[in-house]
Amino acid sequence: RYDLNYCTFSYSMAFWDWNRWEKEIDWMALHGINIPLAVTGAEAVWHNVLDKLGYTKTEINEFISGPGFFAWWLMNNLEGWGGPNPDSWYTRQIALQKKILKRMREYGIEPVLPGYCGMVPHNAKEKLGLNVSDPGTWCGYRRPAFLQPSDPRFEEISSLYYKELEKLYGKANFYSMDPFHEGGNTAGVDLDAAGKAVMKAMKKANPKAVWVAQAWQANPRPKMIENLKAGDLLILDLTSECRPQWGDSTSEWYRKNGYGQHDWIYCMLLNYGGNVGLHGKMDNVIDNFYLAKADPHASATLKGVGMTPEGIENNPVMYELVMELPWRPDRFTKEEWLKEYVKARYGVDDPVVQAAWTNLANSIYNSPKNLTQQGTHESVFCARPAEDVYQVSSWSEMKDYYRPQEVIEAARLILARGQVDGGLAADGRIDRGQQRRRDLGKAHAALIRRRSKAREVAHHAAAERNDHVAAAEAVLTEEVQHIGVGREVLAPLARGECERVHTVARLFKGLDRALAVERVDRVVRHDGGHAGGADLPEKLARAVE
């Protein structure tokens, strides 16, 4: 039973204290979690390693990121961003991680500590004379360098890392490593040798240890793991409910032969970016698990289930569902499971609340199989101000896959029932709040769409008017050139109407320019300063005569 994602430590947990962590570890124990990711305080290990390698305090601060970006730093995607961190931060995080690990181990939970995967600062070649490859950039950020496995100091530096890690936090039986995450350039790297070097360094620190790797996009690279021994590597199929890589041929991220001889875990990612909102793929979470179990190759190496959200504290129903899977030998439906879940959540078997959750389970919590959107629809309240808002962030999807009215009705049912049952009102408070927040966001999005449509109509009408005025301008220009009267005479009187231009122009044809201006000026003054009126042509005619 695996738990957490590197991103969770930045998007949700960056500034947690011991009081909050204690509650989280209790929750893990109650849900059977036995191998959670535990990377709090990893920055202190790196601080000590770089200090012993001769880096100055300034140079260390330029490498270690700030807490909100630790996830992407530890996955070798950037360095230094959001830092530097004060000395007090390192002291605090070391003490916090020691408490976290002590409690986990007391509960029989095996922490997954961050291992060494070849990461060094981008200037390690110049600073230390190391043989490194350049993984390039990630989303515009410069990546750390990758220490080539052929470099004589690979073993020395990896040993130093594990020595400092053990000095602070002890040994672990599981270490997490993800070199070349999200498109890191592998040019010039012998992937087979790199995989073996990373594994050798870990086994030197603890011969019983298992390397835990995230299956995300091209990782783990097949060439890096194909010759590693079975049982030494545990792969997290990071988004099994959406883009499985265990060998499902219908998946967008299909891997032929899955993970080969290596063990893997069926994981639900669910949340992206720490965004808050209702979302789930209930049918898919269930169906894909039993599909994997029915596959002879995949089932032979399937070792458990996991939760790998980028952000937590939302959609608890989905986490309860995925942790239920190993307890059910046979496929079940979301409807039959939900009946018991609702009873457990509210403490009553209430038909009205059951009906509300049936609405939710068949709408917003049942995103279609073929839809690979990254988590919940985001609230348009979070978007940058614009006339036409669709996306809030780069990877968000806002097209409805459900009827918003069904969510509104579910909130109404729970609210109405809570007014009758005080206990139910307390238990349903968060559910109603989440639903009503979603309702408000959807209502605002609908308002934006209506206003956008109104603007389109207005713009279309304006465009037609502009075409009309442009035509009048063309005639005006032609008449000015033809009769030799200045534009300052005709333009104010024409008022963007082709017929009026022709009428006024005919009146001035052949008239002396100065006299025309004087006559028009007289008519305008007589009209109280207004150049126009339905009887303008008649007035002008009299003025010309």
Secondary structure, 3 states (H helix, E strand, C coil): CEECCHHHHHHCCCCCCHHHHHHHHHHHHHCCCCEEECCCCHHHHHHHHHHHCCCCHHHHHHHCCCHHHHHHHHCCCCCCCCCCCCHHHHHHHHHHHHHHHHHHHHCCCCCEEECCCCEECCCHHHHHCCCEECCCEECCEECCEEECCCCCCHHHHHHHHHHHHHHHHCCCCEEECCCCCCCCCCCCCCHHHHHHHHHHHHHHHCCCCEEEEEEECCECCHHHHCCCCCCCEEEEECCCCCCCCCCCCCCCCCCCCCCCCCEEEEEECCCCCCCCCCCCEHHHHHHHHHHHHHCHHHHHHEEEEEECCCCCCCCHHHHHHHHHHHHCCCCCCHHHHHHHHHHHHHCCCCHHHHHHHHHHHCCCCECCCCCCCCCCCCCHHHCCCCCCCCCCCCCCCCCCCCCHHHHHHHHHHHHHHHHHCHHHHHHCHHHHHHHHHHHHHHHHHHHHHHHHHHHHHHHHHHHHHHHHHHHHHHHHHHHHHHHCCCHHHHHHHHCCCHHHHHHHHHHHCCCCHHHHHHHHHHHHHHCCCCCCCCCHHHHHHHHHC
